[in-house]
Amino acid sequence: MGESRTAAVMAYDGRYLEAKRTVDDRAIDRRVRDRMLDELPDAPRIVEAGAGTGATVPRLLDWGVTAGTYRGIDRDGDVLELARERRARECGGESAEAGFRVDDLTVRFEEGDVLTVDVDEPADLVVAQAFLDLVPVDDALDAFESLLRPGGLVYAPITFDGGTVFQPDHPADDAVVTAYHDAIDAEPGRDARAGRHLLNRCRERDGDLLAVGASDWVVYPPYPADERHFLGTILEFVADAVGGVDGADDWLDARRRQLDAGRLSYVAHGYDVLYRPTG
């Protein structure tokens, strides 16, 4: 979802990825999450697509997943180095090969493309958070199925679905948001309405759509944690996409002033999806 980003900003800085953790935590649908946890075996094998700084690891531990294996895959090696360092320190992990171990959960991070990677043992769960607006949905689902054991799960929280709102109102809102979404759709493989299209594809494929919920990013003043930086980065994503749009310069100036003054709010609509492929 939400990382509604353009090609110019696809390489995220670690601060942005860390800043959005609290936003993600609020957005995740608890009912979909709980159904996913109920379906997992006691010591699951988990693969994450687009692992970023590894924020899923402390969430899993908080949710009671304290045994099994986690393999986080991302194309950005620098971000993965940050993941190894920060998550091991945060979780109190003991050093292990290419990662760390905490309780009975073995964690490792790997640079690569999850759409082409192989696994030695099929996974019980593929996590794809804020990922499926970045790649063709069918390609991703095909790749995930190849990673899963029969009966394994795809958990896709915070899948962006094209609802972007900034407040207070501005006369150029509609033009800016339309141009922003159009710029996303113009990039190969990107989809500003990935959430609804994911739902459609899960219904059309051979598999079971187990649970769906809304997972909206909502950021409003006073900004907790580092969410001011998160929101400032979102504005830069928009700025990269709307050059030449009538009124966009005034819109951006107004939004940056509002952010500085602690008056800007932001909502991005998304879905949490839990899907079990057949096979």
C-alpha positions as protocol buffer text, in pm:
chain_id: "A"
residue {
  index: 1
  type: MET
  ca { x: 0 y: 0 z: 0 }
}
residue {
  index: 2
  type: GLY
  ca { x: 107 y: 203 z: 49 }
}
residue {
  index: 3
  type: GLU
  ca { x: 447 y: 269 z: -35 }
}
residue {
  index: 4
  type: SER
  ca { x: 305 y: 442 z: -325 }
}
residue {
  index: 5
  type: ARG
  ca { x: 642 y: 528 z: -470 }
}
residue {
  index: 6
  type: THR
  ca { x: 790 y: 623 z: -800 }
}
residue {
  index: 7
  type: ALA
  ca { x: 1101 y: 485 z: -967 }
}
residue {
  index: 8
  type: ALA
  ca { x: 1308 y: 777 z: -840 }
}
residue {
  index: 9
  type: VAL
  ca { x: 1251 y: 676 z: -478 }
}
residue {
  index: 10
  type: MET
  ca { x: 1236 y: 297 z: -496 }
}
residue {
  index: 11
  type: ALA
  ca { x: 1548 y: 267 z: -282 }
}
residue {
  index: 12
  type: TYR
  ca { x: 1417 y: 355 z: 61 }
}
residue {
  index: 13
  type: ASP
  ca { x: 1635 y: 497 z: 328 }
}
residue {
  index: 14
  type: GLY
  ca { x: 1636 y: 304 z: 653 }
}
residue {
  index: 15
  type: ARG
  ca { x: 1491 y: 595 z: 846 }
}
residue {
  index: 16
  type: TYR
  ca { x: 1176 y: 599 z: 633 }
}
residue {
  index: 17
  type: LEU
  ca { x: 1129 y: 224 z: 672 }
}
residue {
  index: 18
  type: GLU
  ca { x: 1174 y: 248 z: 1047 }
}
residue {
  index: 19
  type: ALA
  ca { x: 949 y: 556 z: 1071 }
}
residue {
  index: 20
  type: LYS
  ca { x: 657 y: 376 z: 911 }
}
residue {
  index: 21
  type: ARG
  ca { x: 660 y: 92 z: 1164 }
}
residue {
  index: 22
  type: THR
  ca { x: 416 y: 265 z: 1397 }
}
residue {
  index: 23
  type: VAL
  ca { x: 193 y: 353 z: 1101 }
}
residue {
  index: 24
  type: ASP
  ca { x: 193 y: -10 z: 990 }
}
residue {
  index: 25
  type: ASP
  ca { x: 122 y: -132 z: 1343 }
}
residue {
  index: 26
  type: ARG
  ca { x: -197 y: 74 z: 1356 }
}
residue {
  index: 27
  type: ALA
  ca { x: -303 y: -30 z: 1006 }
}
residue {
  index: 28
  type: ILE
  ca { x: -281 y: -409 z: 1034 }
}
residue {
  index: 29
  type: ASP
  ca { x: -623 y: -573 z: 1055 }
}
residue {
  index: 30
  type: ARG
  ca { x: -634 y: -781 z: 1373 }
}
residue {
  index: 31
  type: ARG
  ca { x: -901 y: -1021 z: 1249 }
}
residue {
  index: 32
  type: VAL
  ca { x: -700 y: -1116 z: 938 }
}
residue {
  index: 33
  type: ARG
  ca { x: -383 y: -1140 z: 1146 }
}
residue {
  index: 34
  type: ASP
  ca { x: -549 y: -1367 z: 1402 }
}
residue {
  index: 35
  type: ARG
  ca { x: -685 y: -1597 z: 1129 }
}
residue {
  index: 36
  type: MET
  ca { x: -334 y: -1622 z: 986 }
}
residue {
  index: 37
  type: LEU
  ca { x: -189 y: -1710 z: 1327 }
}
residue {
  index: 38
  type: ASP
  ca { x: -460 y: -1969 z: 1388 }
}
residue {
  index: 39
  type: GLU
  ca { x: -370 y: -2142 z: 1060 }
}
residue {
  index: 40
  type: LEU
  ca { x: 6 y: -2163 z: 1127 }
}
residue {
  index: 41
  type: PRO
  ca { x: 177 y: -2476 z: 1261 }
}
residue {
  index: 42
  type: ASP
  ca { x: 365 y: -2449 z: 1590 }
}
residue {
  index: 43
  type: ALA
  ca { x: 708 y: -2386 z: 1435 }
}
residue {
  index: 44
  type: PRO
  ca { x: 637 y: -2240 z: 1091 }
}
residue {
  index: 45
  type: ARG
  ca { x: 877 y: -2181 z: 805 }
}
residue {
  index: 46
  type: ILE
  ca { x: 821 y: -1820 z: 698 }
}
residue {
  index: 47
  type: VAL
  ca { x: 948 y: -1633 z: 391 }
}
residue {
  index: 48
  type: GLU
  ca { x: 899 y: -1256 z: 362 }
}
residue {
  index: 49
  type: ALA
  ca { x: 894 y: -1077 z: 27 }
}
residue {
  index: 50
  type: GLY
  ca { x: 1049 y: -731 z: 47 }
}
residue {
  index: 51
  type: ALA
  ca { x: 1166 y: -767 z: 405 }
}
residue {
  index: 52
  type: GLY
  ca { x: 1309 y: -415 z: 433 }
}
residue {
  index: 53
  type: THR
  ca { x: 1448 y: -350 z: 781 }
}
residue {
  index: 54
  type: GLY
  ca { x: 1289 y: -668 z: 915 }
}
residue {
  index: 55
  type: ALA
  ca { x: 1010 y: -509 z: 1117 }
}
residue {
  index: 56
  type: THR
  ca { x: 802 y: -824 z: 1073 }
}
residue {
  index: 57
  type: VAL
  ca { x: 1037 y: -1015 z: 1304 }
}
residue {
  index: 58
  type: PRO
  ca { x: 952 y: -832 z: 1629 }
}
residue {
  index: 59
  type: ARG
  ca { x: 585 y: -840 z: 1526 }
}
residue {
  index: 60
  type: LEU
  ca { x: 597 y: -1218 z: 1490 }
}
residue {
  index: 61
  type: LEU
  ca { x: 755 y: -1250 z: 1833 }
}
residue {
  index: 62
  type: ASP
  ca { x: 492 y: -1017 z: 1982 }
}
residue {
  index: 63
  type: TRP
  ca { x: 222 y: -1231 z: 1819 }
}
residue {
  index: 64
  type: GLY
  ca { x: 358 y: -1546 z: 1980 }
}
residue {
  index: 65
  type: VAL
  ca { x: 554 y: -1692 z: 1687 }
}
residue {
  index: 66
  type: THR
  ca { x: 866 y: -1780 z: 1885 }
}
residue {
  index: 67
  type: ALA
  ca { x: 975 y: -2097 z: 1706 }
}
residue {
  index: 68
  type: GLY
  ca { x: 1049 y: -2194 z: 1348 }
}
residue {
  index: 69
  type: THR
  ca { x: 1242 y: -2011 z: 1076 }
}
residue {
  index: 70
  type: TYR
  ca { x: 1210 y: -1670 z: 916 }
}
residue {
  index: 71
  type: ARG
  ca { x: 1382 y: -1585 z: 587 }
}
residue {
  index: 72
  type: GLY
  ca { x: 1356 y: -1220 z: 486 }
}
residue {
  index: 73
  type: ILE
  ca { x: 1435 y: -1144 z: 120 }
}
residue {
  index: 74
  type: ASP
  ca { x: 1496 y: -799 z: -24 }
}
residue {
  index: 75
  type: ARG
  ca { x: 1683 y: -653 z: -320 }
}
residue {
  index: 76
  type: ASP
  ca { x: 1849 y: -382 z: -110 }
}
residue {
  index: 77
  type: GLY
  ca { x: 2158 y: -519 z: 61 }
}
residue {
  index: 78
  type: ASP
  ca { x: 2220 y: -201 z: 261 }
}
residue {
  index: 79
  type: VAL
  ca { x: 1872 y: -213 z: 411 }
}
residue {
  index: 80
  type: LEU
  ca { x: 1923 y: -579 z: 499 }
}
residue {
  index: 81
  type: GLU
  ca { x: 2244 y: -497 z: 685 }
}
residue {
  index: 82
  type: LEU
  ca { x: 2040 y: -253 z: 890 }
}
residue {
  index: 83
  type: ALA
  ca { x: 1781 y: -525 z: 945 }
}
residue {
  index: 84
  type: ARG
  ca { x: 2039 y: -771 z: 1074 }
}
residue {
  index: 85
  type: GLU
  ca { x: 2190 y: -517 z: 1313 }
}
residue {
  index: 86
  type: ARG
  ca { x: 1877 y: -350 z: 1449 }
}
residue {
  index: 87
  type: ARG
  ca { x: 1648 y: -649 z: 1476 }
}
residue {
  index: 88
  type: ALA
  ca { x: 1909 y: -864 z: 1648 }
}
residue {
  index: 89
  type: ARG
  ca { x: 1966 y: -586 z: 1901 }
}
residue {
  index: 90
  type: GLU
  ca { x: 1595 y: -512 z: 1947 }
}
residue {
  index: 91
  type: CYS
  ca { x: 1494 y: -876 z: 1985 }
}
residue {
  index: 92
  type: GLY
  ca { x: 1791 y: -982 z: 2197 }
}
residue {
  index: 93
  type: GLY
  ca { x: 1897 y: -1236 z: 1939 }
}
residue {
  index: 94
  type: GLU
  ca { x: 2205 y: -1454 z: 1947 }
}
residue {
  index: 95
  type: SER
  ca { x: 2428 y: -1447 z: 1640 }
}
residue {
  index: 96
  type: ALA
  ca { x: 2363 y: -1718 z: 1384 }
}
residue {
  index: 97
  type: GLU
  ca { x: 2466 y: -1779 z: 1024 }
}
residue {
  index: 98
  type: ALA
  ca { x: 2360 y: -1476 z: 811 }
}
residue {
  index: 99
  type: GLY
  ca { x: 2124 y: -1368 z: 1087 }
}
residue {
  index: 100
  type: PHE
  ca { x: 2038 y: -1440 z: 1448 }
}
residue {
  index: 101
  type: ARG
  ca { x: 1830 y: -1660 z: 1675 }
}
residue {
  index: 102
  type: VAL
  ca { x: 1581 y: -1551 z: 1939 }
}
residue {
  index: 103
  type: ASP
  ca { x: 1393 y: -1803 z: 2151 }
}
residue {
  index: 104
  type: ASP
  ca { x: 1345 y: -2092 z: 1907 }
}
residue {
  index: 105
  type: LEU
  ca { x: 1303 y: -1870 z: 1601 }
}
residue {
  index: 106
  type: THR
  ca { x: 1593 y: -1860 z: 1356 }
}
residue {
  index: 107
  type: VAL
  ca { x: 1608 y: -1537 z: 1155 }
}
residue {
  index: 108
  type: ARG
  ca { x: 1811 y: -1467 z: 844 }
}
residue {
  index: 109
  type: PHE
  ca { x: 1805 y: -1198 z: 579 }
}
residue {
  index: 110
  type: GLU
  ca { x: 1903 y: -1253 z: 218 }
}
residue {
  index: 111
  type: GLU
  ca { x: 1960 y: -1020 z: -76 }
}
residue {
  index: 112
  type: GLY
  ca { x: 1769 y: -1133 z: -382 }
}
residue {
  index: 113
  type: ASP
  ca { x: 1448 y: -1132 z: -583 }
}
residue {
  index: 114
  type: VAL
  ca { x: 1168 y: -1322 z: -413 }
}
residue {
  index: 115
  type: LEU
  ca { x: 999 y: -1378 z: -751 }
}
residue {
  index: 116
  type: THR
  ca { x: 1286 y: -1600 z: -864 }
}
residue {
  index: 117
  type: VAL
  ca { x: 1431 y: -1739 z: -543 }
}
residue {
  index: 118
  type: ASP
  ca { x: 1425 y: -2109 z: -450 }
}
residue {
  index: 119
  type: VAL
  ca { x: 1370 y: -2269 z: -112 }
}
residue {
  index: 120
  type: ASP
  ca { x: 1529 y: -2584 z: 31 }
}
residue {
  index: 121
  type: GLU
  ca { x: 1214 y: -2664 z: 227 }
}
residue {
  index: 122
  type: PRO
  ca { x: 870 y: -2538 z: 126 }
}
residue {
  index: 123
  type: ALA
  ca { x: 739 y: -2257 z: 343 }
}
residue {
  index: 124
  type: ASP
  ca { x: 426 y: -2257 z: 557 }
}
residue {
  index: 125
  type: LEU
  ca { x: 376 y: -1884 z: 509 }
}
residue {
  index: 126
  type: VAL
  ca { x: 480 y: -1613 z: 264 }
}
residue {
  index: 127
  type: VAL
  ca { x: 444 y: -1259 z: 402 }
}
residue {
  index: 128
  type: ALA
  ca { x: 412 y: -981 z: 143 }
}
residue {
  index: 129
  type: GLN
  ca { x: 353 y: -657 z: 331 }
}
residue {
  index: 130
  type: ALA
  ca { x: 312 y: -341 z: 120 }
}
residue {
  index: 131
  type: PHE
  ca { x: 462 y: -539 z: -167 }
}
residue {
  index: 132
  type: LEU
  ca { x: 196 y: -629 z: -421 }
}
residue {
  index: 133
  type: ASP
  ca { x: 155 y: -276 z: -557 }
}
residue {
  index: 134
  type: LEU
  ca { x: 516 y: -303 z: -674 }
}
residue {
  index: 135
  type: VAL
  ca { x: 503 y: -616 z: -891 }
}
residue {
  index: 136
  type: PRO
  ca { x: 251 y: -785 z: -1121 }
}
residue {
  index: 137
  type: VAL
  ca { x: 6 y: -962 z: -892 }
}
residue {
  index: 138
  type: ASP
  ca { x: -16 y: -1284 z: -1096 }
}
residue {
  index: 139
  type: ASP
  ca { x: 363 y: -1311 z: -1119 }
}
residue {
  index: 140
  type: ALA
  ca { x: 388 y: -1269 z: -743 }
}
residue {
  index: 141
  type: LEU
  ca { x: 117 y: -1524 z: -665 }
}
residue {
  index: 142
  type: ASP
  ca { x: 280 y: -1776 z: -900 }
}
residue {
  index: 143
  type: ALA
  ca { x: 615 y: -1723 z: -729 }
}
residue {
  index: 144
  type: PHE
  ca { x: 463 y: -1749 z: -382 }
}
residue {
  index: 145
  type: GLU
  ca { x: 290 y: -2075 z: -471 }
}
residue {
  index: 146
  type: SER
  ca { x: 625 y: -2219 z: -579 }
}
residue {
  index: 147
  type: LEU
  ca { x: 767 y: -2138 z: -235 }
}
residue {
  index: 148
  type: LEU
  ca { x: 481 y: -2289 z: -32 }
}
residue {
  index: 149
  type: ARG
  ca { x: 402 y: -2639 z: 84 }
}
residue {
  index: 150
  type: PRO
  ca { x: 55 y: -2772 z: -2 }
}
residue {
  index: 151
  type: GLY
  ca { x: -183 y: -2586 z: 227 }
}
residue {
  index: 152
  type: GLY
  ca { x: 61 y: -2300 z: 285 }
}
residue {
  index: 153
  type: LEU
  ca { x: -54 y: -1942 z: 319 }
}
residue {
  index: 154
  type: VAL
  ca { x: 1 y: -1605 z: 155 }
}
residue {
  index: 155
  type: TYR
  ca { x: -43 y: -1317 z: 400 }
}
residue {
  index: 156
  type: ALA
  ca { x: -46 y: -979 z: 224 }
}
residue {
  index: 157
  type: PRO
  ca { x: -110 y: -701 z: 475 }
}
residue {
  index: 158
  type: ILE
  ca { x: -121 y: -333 z: 381 }
}
residue {
  index: 159
  type: THR
  ca { x: -172 y: -379 z: 7 }
}
residue {
  index: 160
  type: PHE
  ca { x: -227 y: -32 z: -138 }
}
residue {
  index: 161
  type: ASP
  ca { x: -560 y: 27 z: -309 }
}
residue {
  index: 162
  type: GLY
  ca { x: -557 y: 378 z: -449 }
}
residue {
  index: 163
  type: GLY
  ca { x: -731 y: 577 z: -180 }
}
residue {
  index: 164
  type: THR
  ca { x: -505 y: 874 z: -98 }
}
residue {
  index: 165
  type: VAL
  ca { x: -630 y: 1165 z: 111 }
}
residue {
  index: 166
  type: PHE
  ca { x: -451 y: 1470 z: 249 }
}
residue {
  index: 167
  type: GLN
  ca { x: -614 y: 1714 z: 489 }
}
residue {
  index: 168
  type: PRO
  ca { x: -694 y: 2004 z: 518 }
}
residue {
  index: 169
  type: ASP
  ca { x: -861 y: 2032 z: 176 }
}
residue {
  index: 170
  type: HIS
  ca { x: -677 y: 2203 z: -109 }
}
residue {
  index: 171
  type: PRO
  ca { x: -821 y: 2305 z: -447 }
}
residue {
  index: 172
  type: ALA
  ca { x: -564 y: 2092 z: -634 }
}
residue {
  index: 173
  type: ASP
  ca { x: -626 y: 1773 z: -433 }
}
residue {
  index: 174
  type: ASP
  ca { x: -808 y: 1584 z: -707 }
}
residue {
  index: 175
  type: ALA
  ca { x: -560 y: 1674 z: -980 }
}
residue {
  index: 176
  type: VAL
  ca { x: -256 y: 1593 z: -765 }
}
residue {
  index: 177
  type: VAL
  ca { x: -387 y: 1260 z: -636 }
}
residue {
  index: 178
  type: THR
  ca { x: -499 y: 1153 z: -985 }
}
residue {
  index: 179
  type: ALA
  ca { x: -157 y: 1236 z: -1128 }
}
residue {
  index: 180
  type: TYR
  ca { x: 11 y: 1054 z: -840 }
}
residue {
  index: 181
  type: HIS
  ca { x: -186 y: 735 z: -901 }
}
residue {
  index: 182
  type: ASP
  ca { x: -139 y: 764 z: -1277 }
}
residue {
  index: 183
  type: ALA
  ca { x: 238 y: 790 z: -1228 }
}
residue {
  index: 184
  type: ILE
  ca { x: 235 y: 470 z: -1024 }
}
residue {
  index: 185
  type: ASP
  ca { x: 35 y: 287 z: -1290 }
}
residue {
  index: 186
  type: ALA
  ca { x: 272 y: 410 z: -1562 }
}
residue {
  index: 187
  type: GLU
  ca { x: 562 y: 215 z: -1412 }
}
residue {
  index: 188
  type: PRO
  ca { x: 600 y: -143 z: -1538 }
}
residue {
  index: 189
  type: GLY
  ca { x: 451 y: -386 z: -1289 }
}
residue {
  index: 190
  type: ARG
  ca { x: 314 y: -117 z: -1058 }
}
residue {
  index: 191
  type: ASP
  ca { x: -54 y: -95 z: -966 }
}
residue {
  index: 192
  type: ALA
  ca { x: -215 y: 186 z: -768 }
}
residue {
  index: 193
  type: ARG
  ca { x: -522 y: -34 z: -711 }
}
residue {
  index: 194
  type: ALA
  ca { x: -338 y: -351 z: -624 }
}
residue {
  index: 195
  type: GLY
  ca { x: -561 y: -433 z: -327 }
}
residue {
  index: 196
  type: ARG
  ca { x: -883 y: -481 z: -523 }
}
residue {
  index: 197
  type: HIS
  ca { x: -701 y: -654 z: -807 }
}
residue {
  index: 198
  type: LEU
  ca { x: -539 y: -894 z: -561 }
}
residue {
  index: 199
  type: LEU
  ca { x: -884 y: -982 z: -427 }
}
residue {
  index: 200
  type: ASN
  ca { x: -1010 y: -1044 z: -780 }
}
residue {
  index: 201
  type: ARG
  ca { x: -716 y: -1266 z: -871 }
}
residue {
  index: 202
  type: CYS
  ca { x: -745 y: -1469 z: -550 }
}
residue {
  index: 203
  type: ARG
  ca { x: -1112 y: -1534 z: -630 }
}
residue {
  index: 204
  type: GLU
  ca { x: -1033 y: -1631 z: -989 }
}
residue {
  index: 205
  type: ARG
  ca { x: -743 y: -1865 z: -912 }
}
residue {
  index: 206
  type: ASP
  ca { x: -764 y: -2214 z: -763 }
}
residue {
  index: 207
  type: GLY
  ca { x: -738 y: -2139 z: -394 }
}
residue {
  index: 208
  type: ASP
  ca { x: -925 y: -2011 z: -91 }
}
residue {
  index: 209
  type: LEU
  ca { x: -955 y: -1647 z: 9 }
}
residue {
  index: 210
  type: LEU
  ca { x: -959 y: -1698 z: 386 }
}
residue {
  index: 211
  type: ALA
  ca { x: -985 y: -1345 z: 520 }
}
residue {
  index: 212
  type: VAL
  ca { x: -990 y: -983 z: 404 }
}
residue {
  index: 213
  type: GLY
  ca { x: -983 y: -660 z: 601 }
}
residue {
  index: 214
  type: ALA
  ca { x: -914 y: -291 z: 556 }
}
residue {
  index: 215
  type: SER
  ca { x: -566 y: -170 z: 654 }
}
residue {
  index: 216
  type: ASP
  ca { x: -552 y: 204 z: 611 }
}
residue {
  index: 217
  type: TRP
  ca { x: -249 y: 414 z: 686 }
}
residue {
  index: 218
  type: VAL
  ca { x: -370 y: 706 z: 897 }
}
residue {
  index: 219
  type: VAL
  ca { x: -124 y: 973 z: 1008 }
}
residue {
  index: 220
  type: TYR
  ca { x: -238 y: 1281 z: 1195 }
}
residue {
  index: 221
  type: PRO
  ca { x: -97 y: 1541 z: 1436 }
}
residue {
  index: 222
  type: PRO
  ca { x: 51 y: 1538 z: 1689 }
}
residue {
  index: 223
  type: TYR
  ca { x: 283 y: 1296 z: 1509 }
}
residue {
  index: 224
  type: PRO
  ca { x: 405 y: 1010 z: 1731 }
}
residue {
  index: 225
  type: ALA
  ca { x: 748 y: 850 z: 1703 }
}
residue {
  index: 226
  type: ASP
  ca { x: 915 y: 951 z: 1373 }
}
residue {
  index: 227
  type: GLU
  ca { x: 593 y: 983 z: 1172 }
}
residue {
  index: 228
  type: ARG
  ca { x: 668 y: 1342 z: 1071 }
}
residue {
  index: 229
  type: HIS
  ca { x: 962 y: 1207 z: 871 }
}
residue {
  index: 230
  type: PHE
  ca { x: 740 y: 932 z: 727 }
}
residue {
  index: 231
  type: LEU
  ca { x: 485 y: 1187 z: 610 }
}
residue {
  index: 232
  type: GLY
  ca { x: 754 y: 1415 z: 469 }
}
residue {
  index: 233
  type: THR
  ca { x: 883 y: 1123 z: 261 }
}
residue {
  index: 234
  type: ILE
  ca { x: 532 y: 1055 z: 130 }
}
residue {
  index: 235
  type: LEU
  ca { x: 517 y: 1418 z: 14 }
}
residue {
  index: 236
  type: GLU
  ca { x: 843 y: 1368 z: -175 }
}
residue {
  index: 237
  type: PHE
  ca { x: 698 y: 1058 z: -342 }
}
residue {
  index: 238
  type: VAL
  ca { x: 407 y: 1274 z: -458 }
}
residue {
  index: 239
  type: ALA
  ca { x: 638 y: 1558 z: -566 }
}
residue {
  index: 240
  type: ASP
  ca { x: 831 y: 1320 z: -793 }
}
residue {
  index: 241
  type: ALA
  ca { x: 507 y: 1217 z: -962 }
}
residue {
  index: 242
  type: VAL
  ca { x: 316 y: 1541 z: -1020 }
}
residue {
  index: 243
  type: GLY
  ca { x: 554 y: 1775 z: -1201 }
}
residue {
  index: 244
  type: GLY
  ca { x: 366 y: 1987 z: -1453 }
}
residue {
  index: 245
  type: VAL
  ca { x: 24 y: 1934 z: -1295 }
}
residue {
  index: 246
  type: ASP
  ca { x: -168 y: 2259 z: -1271 }
}
residue {
  index: 247
  type: GLY
  ca { x: -159 y: 2377 z: -910 }
}
residue {
  index: 248
  type: ALA
  ca { x: 88 y: 2112 z: -794 }
}
residue {
  index: 249
  type: ASP
  ca { x: 358 y: 2359 z: -684 }
}
residue {
  index: 250
  type: ASP
  ca { x: 115 y: 2550 z: -465 }
}
residue {
  index: 251
  type: TRP
  ca { x: -22 y: 2221 z: -332 }
}
residue {
  index: 252
  type: LEU
  ca { x: 325 y: 2097 z: -235 }
}
residue {
  index: 253
  type: ASP
  ca { x: 421 y: 2430 z: -76 }
}
residue {
  index: 254
  type: ALA
  ca { x: 100 y: 2427 z: 128 }
}
residue {
  index: 255
  type: ARG
  ca { x: 144 y: 2066 z: 236 }
}
residue {
  index: 256
  type: ARG
  ca { x: 504 y: 2119 z: 345 }
}
residue {
  index: 257
  type: ARG
  ca { x: 405 y: 2422 z: 548 }
}
residue {
  index: 258
  type: GLN
  ca { x: 124 y: 2225 z: 709 }
}
residue {
  index: 259
  type: LEU
  ca { x: 362 y: 1943 z: 794 }
}
residue {
  index: 260
  type: ASP
  ca { x: 610 y: 2185 z: 950 }
}
residue {
  index: 261
  type: ALA
  ca { x: 327 y: 2340 z: 1152 }
}
residue {
  index: 262
  type: GLY
  ca { x: 197 y: 2001 z: 1263 }
}
residue {
  index: 263
  type: ARG
  ca { x: -135 y: 2040 z: 1078 }
}
residue {
  index: 264
  type: LEU
  ca { x: -115 y: 1787 z: 794 }
}
residue {
  index: 265
  type: SER
  ca { x: -306 y: 1457 z: 799 }
}
residue {
  index: 266
  type: TYR
  ca { x: -281 y: 1167 z: 555 }
}
residue {
  index: 267
  type: VAL
  ca { x: -478 y: 852 z: 477 }
}
residue {
  index: 268
  type: ALA
  ca { x: -392 y: 576 z: 228 }
}
residue {
  index: 269
  type: HIS
  ca { x: -640 y: 292 z: 181 }
}
residue {
  index: 270
  type: GLY
  ca { x: -531 y: -68 z: 167 }
}
residue {
  index: 271
  type: TYR
  ca { x: -634 y: -427 z: 226 }
}
residue {
  index: 272
  type: ASP
  ca { x: -502 y: -714 z: 434 }
}
residue {
  index: 273
  type: VAL
  ca { x: -547 y: -1043 z: 251 }
}
residue {
  index: 274
  type: LEU
  ca { x: -501 y: -1403 z: 365 }
}
residue {
  index: 275
  type: TYR
  ca { x: -504 y: -1657 z: 80 }
}
residue {
  index: 276
  type: ARG
  ca { x: -440 y: -2030 z: 58 }
}
residue {
  index: 277
  type: PRO
  ca { x: -338 y: -2150 z: -288 }
}
residue {
  index: 278
  type: THR
  ca { x: -424 y: -2501 z: -394 }
}
residue {
  index: 279
  type: GLY
  ca { x: -141 y: -2726 z: -493 }
}
